[in-house]
Amino acid sequence: MNNLAFASIKELKNKLFKKEISHEELLKFFLNRFEKYDSKINSALEVFDYDSILSVSNKNGSLYGIPGIIKDNICQKNRKLTCASKILENYISPYDATASSRFKDDGAFLIGRANMDEFAMGSSTETSYFKKTCNPWNLKAVPGGSSGGSAAAVAAGLVPWALGSETGGSVRQPAAFCGLFGLKPTYGLISRYGLVAYASSLDQIGIFTRSVYDNALILSSIAGKDNNDSTSLNVDPKNYTAQIDEFTKADKNTPLKNITLGIIDNALEAEGIEPEAYNLLNKAIKTFEKLGAKIKRIKLPMMDYAAATYFVISRAEAASNLSRFDGVKYGFRAKADSLNDMYINTREEGFGFEVKSRILVGNYVLSAGHAEEFYTNAKITQSHLRNEFIEAFEQIDLLFSPVTPGKAFEFERFSTNKLLMDLQDYFTCSVNLAGIPSLSIPCGLTTDNMPIGFQLIGPDLSEALIYQVAYAYEQNLTDNGLNNFIPAGFE
Amino acid sequence: MKITKEEVLKLGQISMIHISDSEIPSLIERLESLLNYVCCLKELSSQRSLKEMPHNINTLREDSVQQVNPTPIIKLAPESESNYFVVPAILKDHK
């Protein structure tokens, strides 16, 4: 195993501190990793040059020297920002997203732009205008989506962390497919300033890492109130690693004896979960029992309506948000003799099929005669869905649920049935609708060496608790807590 | 439920996206399958009288004027003239 490529951020910081390696050498090392391996998986739309990466990072920052890649819908100043779309092919962002600028203040090396589904619309990264990203665990399989590039880069040991974004599961699902930890934070915890909007009431930046501690470290860098985002919560930045080992230190054998874990029965027993995934999920539950957690099985009936609710609300908001791409001020502009033709030709040629179809659906569910039937009902259902979670958390600390029906599927699997592709969001989107946090956690490999994950869902602003419970689980999986999920061919 | 070609073209108009004839069949299929799936929301609300509950609350801030340097923004324009974005005329025959 390549010790450096799959080292945790914690270990890398230690090596830098002890001067076992310099910051410059470490950056060169990861840039070489991309050069050597990224042609296999195509995780990056662009890898930046050495000098420009170094020039914007604060040498005194707590993450100085730690490289990561950012999904290409999050602004990095003076870098291209395409959202994997033709309509933004040559757009250069004139500003940093809050997340990007906070990383730069902390000294992190922003190494490039990660591939994604076009405008974050998809579950496989197949709708990217530019290229297809492969899952490092099986090059014929998808990495998941829409943050597939970010997930693939971390899974292949090209970077120790990456940012993605979630609207319906686009961090947790690729994390599960690639054997990673993927956080979807409480809505409003991470600023959306500089995140290109898909569905503004659902979007959140998410984090990929190979360990729980690393995930908490990255969150600590970027979470917290931002005046540039009026939907950001009034929460101060804090250190999410501070008490991460509180349970394991207090009781090595049954660290979770004071935790009640609720298994979402109608999710775990849902039709369509692959048998091997089902077994691995149940094995994870047994691990939690062994660690002392009280297990309760509960049903959340409103979850059965989550996908429909999510489809309506996300497409409605997307139709509104994507109306800004019109060829006037930036981006691709089609040839036309009149202004109206310019608008309609630009958007026809600039957007891919999936984006166009979602805009049409969005406008359908908002249009006169349909809005009440679809959009209003969806908003009401959303409220009840959130309420159902809140009631569950009165008796339960965290919820346990699958993330995906099974392992990463092969390319083109859903090309003739796009609804089935949409339903990849089934296990994840209820969390986005409720605005609550969830962490995708790898729990094992199938017999053909493909990762499976589960998720721990918590109430608003329970990230610290989620990390503590996940940490106890992770420590139990391996002797030293290091992620042993390393795909063949990238060691 | 069935979606007609006319509805797709009307949606294209509302969405400001030109729809070519070749795209219509696949768009119809896409719309129909999704809308048929989400019809369950209508059934849910008629089975149970779900009252609307507040969730998202709007936040306001003080209106403050900021000076922004237009140069980096104008540089991104497909066509510009000093600090103006240039676009085709609104009417085809307008001179």
Contacts between the chains, C-beta under 8 A, distances in Angstrom:
chain1	res1	chain2	res2	distance
A	91	B	76	6.5
A	92	B	76	6.7
A	94	B	72	4.2
A	94	B	73	6.3
A	94	B	76	7.1
A	201	B	56	5.8
A	227	B	61	7.6
A	230	B	59	4.6
A	230	B	60	7.8
A	230	B	61	6.2
A	231	B	59	7.1
A	305	B	40	6.4
A	305	B	41	6.5
A	305	B	44	5.8
A	307	B	37	7.6
A	308	B	37	6.1
A	308	B	38	4.2
A	308	B	40	5.3
A	308	B	41	5.2
A	309	B	41	6.6
A	311	B	34	6.1
A	311	B	37	7.1
A	311	B	38	5.5
A	312	B	38	5.5
A	312	B	41	6.8
A	319	B	15	6.6
A	323	B	15	8.0
A	323	B	16	7.0
A	326	B	16	7.0
A	327	B	78	6.3
A	328	B	77	8.0
A	328	B	85	5.7
A	328	B	87	5.8
A	329	B	73	7.4
A	329	B	76	7.0
A	329	B	77	5.9
A	329	B	85	5.5
A	330	B	76	4.2
A	330	B	77	6.6
A	330	B	78	7.6
A	331	B	76	7.9
A	331	B	78	7.6
A	332	B	78	7.7
A	333	B	78	3.9
A	333	B	79	7.5
A	336	B	88	5.6
A	337	B	88	6.0
A	337	B	92	5.3
A	338	B	88	5.5
A	338	B	89	6.4
A	338	B	90	6.7
A	338	B	91	6.6
A	338	B	92	4.5
A	339	B	87	5.5
A	339	B	88	5.2
A	339	B	89	6.7
A	339	B	90	4.8
A	340	B	90	7.5
A	341	B	88	7.4
A	341	B	92	7.9
A	342	B	87	6.4
A	342	B	88	5.3
A	343	B	16	4.7
A	344	B	12	7.6
A	344	B	16	5.6
A	344	B	17	6.0
A	344	B	18	4.0
A	345	B	18	5.7
A	347	B	15	7.5
A	347	B	16	5.9
A	347	B	17	4.4
A	347	B	18	7.4
A	348	B	17	5.4
A	348	B	18	4.0
A	348	B	19	7.3
A	348	B	20	7.2
A	351	B	17	7.0
A	353	B	23	7.3
A	353	B	26	7.2
A	356	B	15	7.8
A	356	B	17	5.7
A	356	B	23	7.7
A	356	B	27	7.6
A	357	B	27	5.9
A	357	B	30	4.5
A	357	B	31	7.0
A	359	B	15	4.9
A	359	B	17	6.6
A	360	B	8	7.1
A	360	B	11	4.5
A	360	B	12	7.0
A	360	B	15	5.7
A	360	B	17	7.5
A	360	B	27	6.5
A	360	B	31	6.4
A	361	B	30	7.7
A	361	B	31	6.0
A	361	B	34	5.8
A	361	B	35	7.3
A	363	B	11	5.6
A	363	B	14	4.8
A	363	B	15	5.1
A	364	B	7	8.0
A	364	B	11	5.8
A	364	B	31	6.8
A	364	B	35	7.1
A	365	B	38	7.7
A	367	B	11	7.9
A	367	B	14	6.8
A	373	B	41	7.9
A	373	B	42	5.3
A	374	B	35	7.9
A	374	B	38	6.4
A	374	B	41	6.6
A	374	B	42	7.7
A	376	B	52	8.0
A	377	B	41	4.4
A	377	B	42	6.1
A	377	B	44	7.2
A	377	B	45	4.7
A	378	B	38	7.7
A	378	B	41	5.8
A	379	B	52	7.2
A	379	B	55	7.7
A	380	B	45	6.6
A	380	B	50	4.9
A	380	B	51	7.6
A	380	B	52	5.1
A	380	B	53	7.6
A	381	B	41	5.9
A	381	B	44	6.4
A	381	B	45	7.6
A	381	B	50	6.9
A	382	B	55	6.6
A	383	B	50	8.0
A	383	B	52	6.6
A	383	B	53	3.9
A	383	B	54	7.5
A	383	B	55	5.1
A	384	B	50	5.7
A	384	B	53	7.2
A	386	B	55	6.4
A	387	B	53	6.7
A	418	B	30	6.0
A	418	B	33	7.2
A	419	B	33	4.5
A	419	B	34	6.2
A	419	B	37	6.1
A	422	B	34	6.8
A	435	B	55	8.0
